[in-house]
Amino acid sequence: MRPYILISNDDGYQAGGINHLIEVLRPIADLLVVAPDGARSGYSCSITTQVPMKLNLLREEEGFTLYACTGSPVDCIKMAFNILLPRIGRTPDLVIGGINHGDNSSVNTYYSGTMGIVTEGTFQRVPSIGFSLCDMAKDADFSACDEYIVKIVQKVIAEGLPPYTCLNVNFPKGEIKGIRVCRMAKSTWIKEVAACEHPTYGFPYYWLTGEVKEYEPEATDTDRWALYHGYAAITPQTLDSTSYSLLETFKL
């Protein structure tokens, strides 16, 4: 039986990244795609609790089914595991978020709806991977990522991942020199809010913006360094956020 992969994203089901991913993976796996009906970037692990959600079947073909969900990226995965997969009678071999338009390295991991998908898939005890490209353009060229995506997907399906771990994979824009397995760089966002004034009525309004501040730009073992130097960055991540070094410290 062919592998079965559950896919979602945070850019919406019409985005170029997820549709490119579908094209790349259809030859090697059966796909269930449950994606938001519009852009949900920056939603991280948010869930919908105040309004009902809708799930709309858009395409159904041999080995490929596509649904649009009115909720968040994590809602899409919850809908798949709680509504769709029990009906289908299959368990996915892999959960994938992406391909995201824009990188999810370093601190971006924590804001990313793409990595929210991966987190939820990992909580469901299914190996999960996030794929992102450092290009936010709607017409971004994802083709350089293809061979790496196939190799990584096939390796994880064949070998699995330890419980409560996942992979965050980021690709540089343009030529890819190779792959680096990296730790997360230490960075943060600064100058994050632009204050504006309505040109006619004078009331204030605000846009989220910002720039990244690097705390260790010369460190060569990080995801940010790899991307800046033309390498794909694979960052294995764990969802166990316990600070084990402080367990003894705070025993009173």
N, C-alpha and C positions, 0 to 999 in steps of 0.2 A: 504494500500500500504506500502511496506517495505521502511524504510529510504533509502535515496540516499546520498552517501558520495563520495566526490572528494578527491583523494589522490595523493600526489607527494612526492618527497624527493630530497636531494642534493647528494646522493651517487650513483644515477643511477638506472634504472629499474631492473637491475640484482642483486642488493645488497640484502643481507640477511635480513636486517631490514624491508624493504618495503614488501618483499615477506612474511615475518612472519606476518606483519600487515594485509596483504591481507587474509592470512589463518585464522587469528583470527576474522576478521570482516565479511567475506563472509557469515557465518551462520546467521548474524543478519541484514545485509543491502545489497542493491545493490551498486556496486562499479564502479566508473569511475576512472581509474588510468592514469594520464598523467605525466610521469617522464622523466628526462633527459636521453639521450642515453649513458651517461658516468658520471664520478664523477664531481661534481660541488661544492665541499665543500668550504665554505668561500665566497660564492657569494652574501650573504646577499640579498639585494633587487635589484641587478643588472638586467638590461634588455639588450637585443640584439638590436642594432640600426645600425650597420655597414654592416651586412651581412644578407641575407635572411635565414629563418628558414624552416625546414622540420618537418612534423608530420607524423609518420609512425604507422599504425595500426598493432599490433603484435598478439593480441588475442581478440576474441569476443565470449562470451558464455552467457548463460542465467544469467542475474544479474551481469555480470562482463565484462568490456571492458578495454583493456590495450593499451596505445599509448606510443611511445617513441618520444621525442622532441629533436631537436638539440640545443635548446636554454638553458637558465638558469632555475632554479627552478621557479622564478617568471614568466618567459615566459610561462612555462607550465600551470600555472594557468590562465594567460591571454588568451592563446590559447583555454583552456577549456571553459572559459566564453564567448569568442568572436566568436569561430568557432564551437566547438563541442556541447555545451549545447543548443544553438539555434536549431541545427539540431535534437538533441535528444528530445527536448521539455520538459526537466525537469530542475528544479533548485535544487542544492544540499541542503540537510539539514545541512551539515557539511563539512568543509574543514579540512584535516589533513595533516601535514607534518611529515614524519618519517617512521618507527622508525629510528632515526639517529644513526650511529655508532660513539659514542663520545658524551660527555655531552654538553649541551647548556645552562648551568646555568650562572648567573651573567653576566659579560662583554661579554661572548661568544654569548649571545643573539644577539648582534649588528653585529656580523660577519657571523652569521649562515644563510646558504641557507634554512635550515629547517624552521627557524623562518621568513625568507623572504616569504616563502609560506603562513605562517600563517598571516603575515601582509597583503599580497595581498588578501587573502580570507576575512579578516576583512574589508578591503577597499571595497570589493564587497558586504558588508552587510550580510555575511554568518558567523555564529558562527565557530570559527577556533581554532584548537588545534595543538601544536607541541609535539611530543613524541621523547625522546632521551634516550639512554642508555650509561652509563659511561664505554663503552668498544668499542674501535676502531677496534678490530679484525674482519677480514672478516667472521670468523666462530663464532662470538659472540652468546651466548645463551640468547635469548630473552624471554624464556618461563615463567620466574618468573613475567613478566610484564602483562601477558595475562588477568588475572582477573581484574586488576586495569584499563587496557585499556578499557575493555568492560563496567565496571561500570562508568567510566568517560564519555565515548562516549554516553552511554544511558542517563546519567543525563543531558548532554549538549543538546542532541537532544530533550529531554522532556521539559527542562526548558529554553533553549536558553542562550544567553549571552547579556549583554547590548551593544548598539552600540559602536564601536571603542574600544572594549575590546576583549581579547583573553586569552588563557591559554598556558603557557609554562610548560610542564611536563617532569621532568627528573627522571630517575630510576638509582639507584646504581647498580653496578655489583654484581651479586650473590644474596644472600638472601635479601628479602625486608621485613623490620620489620613493615611497615605500611606507612601511608601517612602523610606528614606535608604540610600545606598550608603556604607558606613562602613569604617573600620579597626577592628581588634580593640582593645578597651580594655585597659589595663594594670591587672590586678587579681590577687588570689590568695585562696586559702581559708585561714582561720585558725580556731583552736579546733576542730580537725577530729575529735577523738576524745573521746567521753564515757565516762569510767570508771565502771562500775557494780559492784554487789555482789549476788550471789544472795541473795534474802531468807531462804532457809532454810539453805543450806549455806555461805554466806559466801565462796565463791570469786569472784575478780574476773572480769568480762567487759566487753567494750567494743563500742560502736556508733560507726560513722562518722557524723559530723554536721558542724557547721561553719557559718560565715558568711563572706560575701565581703567582703574589704577592697579598697576602690577606691583606686587610686593617683592617679587624675586625674579626679575626679568632675565637674569643671567643663568638661572638654574636650567640645566639641559635635560633634566629628567621629567619635565612637566608636559601636560597636554598643550599649554599655550606655546611653549617653545617649539614643540613638534609642528604645530600648525603654522607658526610664523616662518618656519624653515621648510615648508612644503611637504611635510609628512602627515599621513593619517595617524590620528591618535586614538588608541584603544585604552580606555581607563576602566579596569575592573572596579566595581563599587559594591559596598556592602550596605544593607539597610539596617543593620544593627548599629544604632547610634549611641550605644552605651559607652561612656568613658571609663574603661576598665581600670585605668590608672588612678581614678579617684574613688573607686569602690571602698578601699580601706580607709582613705582619708576621711570620708564622711560617715564612718561607723562611730556613733556616739555612745 
